[in-house]
Amino acid sequence: MKEKIIKEKSRIAEWALSLKDVPEDLWFMSFKEGSWGTGEVIAHLIFWDHFVMDSRLKPFLNNEGLPDLTIDVQKINDTAAAYARSSDKQELIEEFVSARNELIGLLYSMPPDVFSHTIPGKGMTWNHYLLSLIEHDNNHQNQIENFLKKFCQTLTEYQLSKQPR
């Protein structure tokens, strides 16, 4: 299972590099009214990767107890979105890939048998926790891809409709 988790986490980092080709005018365009755009989603993933590393993996690997935190999801997400809007697209993508690679390095350092152990105080295994994060990644990847496909299809249809016949 360790290999599958690392492979999936690596795949998303590689996929994120393809976003360098997203036009600047689409980078922050909302997927729908009141939602984020691609840039905010990438920052969201950065912030949550840091949370997982700093509040879950590093304490565990250092044989420390996991911090007993009250997680303000909305605050983290709002901070990530504001951070995205103050960042350059290329730098944001590179920062995500760097954070994801650091997370992958921590996963490599975990003994394979640990993945089936229950996370202290959390009532779920590392496998379950990490697979739920992969599902989270995949949901955001699908959001971005669906938006870009839809937008590009709409743009193409518009451009075709304007061509002389």
Backbone as a ProteinNet text record, in pm:
[ID]
protein_1_A
[PRIMARY]
MKEKIIKEKSRIAEWALSLKDVPEDLWFMSFKEGSWGTGEVIAHLIFWDHFVMDSRLKPFLNNEGLPDLTIDVQKINDTAAAYARSSDKQELIEEFVSARNELIGLLYSMPPDVFSHTIPGKGMTWNHYLLSLIEHDNNHQNQIENFLKKFCQTLTEYQLSKQPR
[TERTIARY]
83.2	0	87.3	201.3	291.7	328.2	361.6	402.6	289.3	166.6	51	28.4	37.7	16.6	123.2	247.3	355.8	339.4	301.9	281.8	172.1	62.4	-49	-11.1	57.3	101.1	198.6	285.7	380.4	308.3	206.7	132.4	68.1	11.9	-52.5	51.6	169.2	275.5	316.1	330.3	364.9	254.6	129.4	16.2	16.5	47.6	46.6	142.3	251	345.2	280.3	182.6	113.1	30.4	2.9	-77.9	0.2	130.4	209.5	159.2	90.6	38.5	-99.5	-158.7	-290.6	-272.7	-349.7	-336.8	-362.3	-290	-300.2	-444.1	-521.3	-657.9	-751.2	-709.6	-790.7	-745.6	-625.2	-563.5	-649.4	-709	-791.8	-940.5	-976.8	-1118.7	-1193.1	-1300.9	-1379.3	-1440.8	-1443.5	-1505.8	-1654.9	-1713.4	-1853.4	-1868.3	-1982.1	-2006.2	-1974.1	-1887	-1855.3	-1753.3	-1693.4	-1595.8	-1455.1	-1360.4	-1221.3	-1193.6	-1074.4	-1017.3	-898.5	-829.5	-716.6	-609.6	-574.3	-469.9	-501.8	-626.3	-665.3	-661.6	-698.8	-695.4	-551.7	-460.3	-320.7	-266.6	-298.8	-255.3	-319.4	-445.6	-516.9	-440.9	-397.4	-322.5	-188.4	-123	3.8	-19.3	-119.5	-143.8	-179.5	-257.9	-294.3	-178.3	-92.4	27.8	114	128.8	206.8	141	10.1	-58.8	-29.4	-42.6	-18.9	124.7	219.3	359	386.1	342.8	378.6	297.2	173.6	85.3	57.8	101.4	76.7	206.4	267.7	381.1	506.1	547.6	671.1	659.9	550.7	541	544	475.2	473	613.5	680.5	814	916.6	893	983.1	942.4	850.1	800.4	742.2	681.5	611	462.2	387.6	243.2	191.7	85.1	25.5	-37.6	-21.4	-78.8	-230.7	-284.1	-428.9	-478.1	-523.3	-556.8	-705.9	-750.5	-881.2	-851.6	-893.9	-860	-969	-931.1	-1023	-1005.2	-1078.6	-1066.9	-1092.1	-1195.7	-1229.3	-1116.3	-1055.4	-944.9	-826	-793	-682.3	-713.1	-834.6	-872.3	-873.1	-924.5	-926.4	-784.7	-698.9	-559.3	-489.9	-516.7	-458.3	-504.9	-632.8	-686.7	-624	-611.7	-549.4	-402.3	-335.5	-195.6	-183.3	-273.4	-269.7	-279.9	-372.3	-395.6	-279.3	-190.4	-72.9	52	34.4	147.7	147.5	262.3	282.1	247.5	185.6	142.1	258.2	368.6	481.9	536.8	550.4	602.6	508.6	378.7	280.1	287.8	298.2	309.3	437.4	547.8	675	670.7	603.6	590.8	507.5	401.2	321.5	405.2	477.5	558.9	665	724.1	825	763.5	648.6	581.6	541.3	488.4	444.8	564.2	677.3	796.3	849.1	838.2	878	786.8	656.9	561.2	593.4	623.4	657.9	783.8	880.6	1002.1	970.8	877.6	837.6	767.9	685.3	618.4	720.7	823.5	929.2	997.3	1009.2	1080.8	997.3	869.4	783.7	800.6	821.8	829.4	696.8	702.7	580.9	472.5	512.2	411.3	332.8	388.7	323.5	194.5	188.8	72	-56.6	-43.4	-162.9	-192.1	-107.9	-128.9	-228.5	-297.6	-390	-310.8	-352.1	-289.8	-327.2	-228.3	-258.7	-362.4	-469.1	-573.6	-667.7	-656.3	-737.8	-838.3	-823.6	-922	-924.7	-817.1	-806.9	-661.6	-641.4	-504.5	-441.7	-308.9	-239	-286.1	-306.4	-356.9	-486.9	-581.2	-711.8	-696.8	-620	-599.5	-536.3	-428.6	-356.5	-436.6	-512.1	-598	-710	-758.9	-861.6	-801.5	-674.8	-608.9	-588.1	-561.6	-549.3	-683.7	-789.9	-923.8	-949.6	-907.8	-919.1	-841.5	-717.3	-636.5	-708.6	-758.1	-824.3	-949.3	-1023.6	-1142.1	-1103.1	-997	-953.1	-894	-822.2	-770.3	-886.6	-988.8	-1106.3	-1176.2	-1188.4	-1248	-1174.6	-1043.8	-961.8	-973.6	-958.3	-964.1	-1101	-1207	-1341.5	-1364.2	-1318	-1331	-1255.3	-1130.2	-1049.3	-1106.7	-1154.9	-1216.7	-1342.1	-1424.8	-1549.3	-1519.2	-1428.2	-1396.6	-1338.2	-1245.6	-1182.1	-1282.7	-1374.5	-1477.8	-1568.5	-1609.2	-1694.8	-1622.2	-1494.6	-1416.2	-1404	-1376.2	-1364.4	-1495.5	-1608	-1738.6	-1764.9	-1728	-1746.1	-1662.1	-1534.3	-1445.2	-1495.8	-1544.8	-1597.4	-1721.1	-1803.9	-1926	-1896.2	-1779.2	-1741.3	-1667.5	-1633.6	-1561.7	-1658.8	-1608.8	-1695.8	-1727.3	-1848.1	-1889.6	-1894.5
-119.7	0	125.6	119.2	234	279.8	185.6	218.3	284.9	234.6	292.8	436.8	461.1	595.3	691.2	649	733.7	758.7	656.1	671.1	773.5	766.4	860	1001.9	1016.7	1149.4	1208.6	1125.8	1170.5	1208.3	1131.3	1156	1294.3	1333.3	1464.6	1575.9	1556.6	1657.1	1671.3	1559.7	1563.3	1630.8	1597.9	1659.1	1810.8	1855.2	1999.3	2075.8	2013	2079.8	2115.5	2037.7	2067	2194.8	2240.1	2360.5	2487.7	2474.8	2591.2	2647.4	2563.9	2606.9	2671.2	2674.4	2737.8	2887.9	2946	3090.8	3170.5	3280.6	3365.2	3407.8	3438.3	3486.8	3377.4	3252	3141.8	3097	3135.3	3084.3	3109.6	3227.5	3259.4	3265.7	3230.5	3232.9	3126	3167.1	3074.2	2964.3	2845.4	2732.4	2757.6	2821.2	2861.8	2976.9	3040.9	3155.7	3120.7	3201.5	3182.9	3074.2	3015.9	2909.3	2956.8	2873.1	2902.6	2880.5	2926.2	2893.9	2801.5	2774.4	2681.4	2725.7	2852.8	2901.8	2879.3	2907.7	2888.3	2740.4	2653.6	2510.3	2462.9	2509.4	2468.1	2517.1	2640.7	2690.9	2610.2	2575.5	2491.6	2359.1	2298.1	2172.9	2193.4	2306.2	2336.9	2345.2	2423.4	2444.4	2313.8	2229.9	2103	2003.5	2007.9	1924	1964.7	2095.3	2141.6	2099.3	2106.5	2061.6	1913.7	1830.5	1686.7	1661.2	1732.3	1712.1	1758.8	1881.1	1942	1890.2	1851.1	1811.5	1662.3	1589.4	1444.8	1364.8	1379.4	1292.2	1321.2	1446.1	1477.6	1441.4	1479.6	1438	1285.1	1215.7	1070	1012.7	1059.8	1007.8	1043.1	1151.7	1191.6	1132.6	1035.4	969.7	1068	1173	1269.5	1238.9	1278.7	1265.6	1362.7	1323.5	1415.5	1530.4	1651.7	1765.6	1754.9	1793.4	1794.7	1930.7	1933.7	2058.7	2073.5	2196.8	2231.5	2289.7	2220.3	2259.9	2351.4	2473.9	2569.3	2558.6	2465.6	2436.5	2562.4	2637.2	2757.6	2859.9	2875.7	2971.8	2928.4	2799.8	2749.1	2770.3	2738.2	2753.1	2899.6	2987.1	3130.4	3186.3	3144.4	3189.3	3139.3	3015.7	2959.2	3036	3067.7	3140.2	3279.7	3349.1	3481.8	3471.8	3368.9	3346.3	3325.1	3247.9	3221.7	3351.3	3436.2	3560.5	3658.6	3636.4	3723.1	3656.9	3544.8	3466.5	3458.2	3435.8	3413.7	3267.9	3247.8	3112.8	3013.4	3047.3	2953.9	2921.1	3023.5	3001.5	2913.9	2934.9	2856.4	2708.6	2684	2545.6	2481.9	2554.9	2502.1	2478.2	2567.7	2550.3	2426.1	2404.4	2284	2158.8	2155.3	2037.6	2015.5	2123.3	2111.9	2057.2	2112.2	2063	1917.5	1884.9	1747	1652.4	1693.7	1609.1	1590.6	1694.8	1681.9	1581.5	1591.3	1497	1353.6	1336.4	1204.1	1150.6	1238.7	1197.4	1145.2	1211.4	1164	1028.4	1011.4	881.7	771.1	800.3	702.1	660.8	754.7	724.3	641.1	625.7	544.3	396	312.9	168.7	119.2	27.4	-18.1	-71	-139.2	-197.4	-91.1	28.2	135.8	180.4	167	212.9	142.2	22.6	-49.9	-25.7	52.9	84.6	198.9	198	306.3	430.3	544.6	671.2	698.5	723.1	745.1	855.7	820.8	917	953.5	888.2	928.9	822.3	699.4	597.1	553	577.2	528.8	494.9	410.6	373.1	481.1	475.3	565.2	540	412.4	381.9	457	444.3	508.1	660.6	716.7	861.5	909.8	844.7	887.9	862.3	753.5	729.2	832.3	879.2	984.2	1115	1140.2	1258.1	1246.6	1126.2	1103.9	1127.4	1082.1	1107.3	1258.3	1329.4	1475.5	1537.4	1492.6	1539.9	1515.3	1393.5	1356.4	1440	1469.2	1554	1692.1	1748.3	1880.7	1874.1	1768.2	1753.6	1748.4	1670.9	1661.6	1796.5	1871.5	2005.4	2092.3	2095.5	2179.6	2132.1	2003.4	1951.2	1973.7	1951.2	1972.1	2118.3	2208.2	2350.8	2386.6	2343.2	2378.9	2319.5	2196.4	2135	2210.8	2241	2313.1	2451.4	2521.8	2656.6	2653.8	2562.3	2554	2512.3	2422.2	2380.4	2498.6	2574.1	2690.4	2794.4	2817.1	2912.5	2868.4	2740.6	2687.9	2703.4	2671	2685.1	2831.4	2922.5	3064.9	3108	3066.2	3103.8	3047.5	2923.9	2863.9	2938.5	2982.5	3052.2	3187.8	3243.1	3373.8	3364	3242.5	3226.3	3246.2	3312.1	3327.5	3192.7	3182.7	3055.3	3066.8
0	0	0	68.8	73.9	-67.2	-153	-289.5	-367	-348.3	-417.4	-373.1	-244.4	-189.5	-243.3	-240.3	-290.3	-439.7	-513.8	-658.6	-687.9	-614.9	-637.9	-597.2	-485.7	-442.9	-545.5	-601.2	-704.4	-833.5	-868.2	-991.9	-990.7	-878.1	-869.5	-882.6	-825.7	-838.7	-984.9	-1053.6	-1196.2	-1277.1	-1246.9	-1315.9	-1295.3	-1175.2	-1145.8	-1236	-1275.2	-1365.2	-1498.3	-1540.8	-1667.4	-1658	-1538.4	-1519.9	-1553.2	-1574.2	-1615.3	-1747.7	-1825.5	-1954.9	-1947.1	-1829.6	-1814.7	-1835.6	-1925.9	-1949.4	-1821.2	-1809.3	-1689.9	-1661.2	-1765.9	-1744.1	-1692.3	-1702.4	-1649.4	-1510	-1469.8	-1347.8	-1224.1	-1213.9	-1097.4	-1130.3	-1252.3	-1288.7	-1209	-1142.6	-1059.5	-1145	-1088.5	-1157.4	-1175.9	-1076.5	-1081.1	-982.2	-983.4	-895.5	-750.2	-688.3	-547.7	-516.9	-618.8	-592.2	-627.2	-598.3	-628.9	-776.4	-814.8	-944.4	-923.4	-1029.7	-1026.3	-926.7	-927.4	-837.9	-691.5	-654.7	-514.8	-476	-568	-538.4	-516.2	-599.1	-582.4	-447.7	-410	-278.6	-166.3	-182.1	-85.2	-65.2	-173	-162.9	-93.2	-120.1	-51.8	98.9	138.1	280.9	351.2	286.3	350.5	350.2	249.2	254.2	373.5	395.7	511	642.3	648.5	769	795.5	693.1	708.9	753.5	692.6	730.3	873.3	904.1	1032.4	1150.6	1125.2	1236	1242.6	1143.2	1142.1	1122.8	1006.6	974.4	1056.9	1065.4	1140.1	1287.6	1355.9	1496.8	1511.8	1422.8	1430	1408.8	1305.1	1273.7	1381	1454.4	1562.7	1696.7	1692.5	1813.3	1915	1863.1	1947.1	1935.9	2032.8	2020.7	1915.6	1849	1753.1	1829.8	1778.8	1851.1	1858.2	1971.6	1989.9	1941.1	1816.8	1751.1	1729.2	1736.5	1683.4	1546.1	1443.4	1307.3	1253	1220.1	1159.1	1007.5	948.1	805.4	722.6	758.1	681.3	685.6	801.1	813.9	728.6	733.1	650.9	503.4	462.7	322.4	279.3	363.8	331.1	320.4	411.8	409.4	283.1	245.7	123.5	0.5	-5.5	-121.2	-131.2	-18.2	-19.1	-60.2	-12.3	-48.6	-199.2	-255.2	-399.5	-477.8	-437.3	-511.4	-500.1	-404	-390.2	-448.3	-516.4	-567	-718	-772.5	-915.4	-949.1	-1063.2	-1103.5	-1102.5	-1167	-1176.4	-1038	-954.4	-819.2	-737.4	-753.7	-679.6	-719	-847.5	-895.2	-842.3	-851.3	-801.7	-650.8	-578.7	-434.1	-401.2	-479.2	-457.4	-481.7	-593	-625.1	-517.3	-468.8	-363.2	-233.9	-194.4	-72.8	-89	-205.1	-228.6	-226	-282.5	-280	-138.3	-56.8	84.3	155	128.3	187.3	143.1	16.4	-37.1	31.8	54.8	126.4	265.7	334.1	467	457	354.4	335.5	309.5	230.4	205.5	335.3	428.8	553.5	650.9	623.2	711.3	678	778.6	752	692	595.1	528.2	622.1	729	818.1	895.2	909.5	983.5	914.3	783.2	707.8	751.1	804.8	850.3	999.2	1065.2	1207.1	1221.9	1333.7	1365.6	1407	1356	1393.7	1539.3	1624.4	1765.9	1786.7	1855.6	1889.2	1776.2	1660.4	1545.6	1500.4	1544.1	1511.8	1366.4	1293.6	1155.6	1127	1028.8	993	904.8	896.6	804.9	662.2	626.6	491.8	464.6	555.3	536.7	526.8	617.1	618.8	488.5	448.1	328.2	200.7	197	80	71.1	186.1	182.9	130.3	158.2	103.7	-46.8	-93.4	-237.8	-305.7	-244.4	-298	-305.4	-202.4	-198.3	-314.9	-335.3	-448.4	-580.7	-596.8	-722.2	-748	-642.5	-658.6	-709.7	-654.3	-700.1	-840.4	-871.4	-1008	-1106.7	-1074.3	-1162.4	-1176.4	-1067.4	-1073.3	-1174	-1161.5	-1249.5	-1393.8	-1415.9	-1552.6	-1615.8	-1540.7	-1595.3	-1630.3	-1544.3	-1572.2	-1699.6	-1708.3	-1824.6	-1953	-1946.2	-2065.1	-2106.1	-2007.6	-2035.7	-2091.4	-2028.3	-2073.4	-2213.4	-2237.8	-2369.8	-2476.6	-2441.4	-2536.5	-2568.6	-2468.3	-2488.9	-2574.6	-2545	-2620.6	-2766.6	-2788.1	-2924	-2998.9	-2934.9	-2999	-3034.4	-2945.3	-2970.6	-3089.7	-3088.9	-3198.3	-3330.6	-3329.6	-3452.7	-3501.9	-3408.3	-3448.4	-3511.3	-3483.6	-3536.8	-3670.1	-3710.5	-3836.4	-3953.6	-4059.8	-4177.7	-4238.7	-4291.4	-4352.1	-4500.6
[MASK]
+++++++++++++++++++++++++++++++++++++++++++++++++++++++++++++++++++++++++++++++++++++++++++++++++++++++++++++++++++++++++++++++++++++++++++++++++++++++++++++++++++++

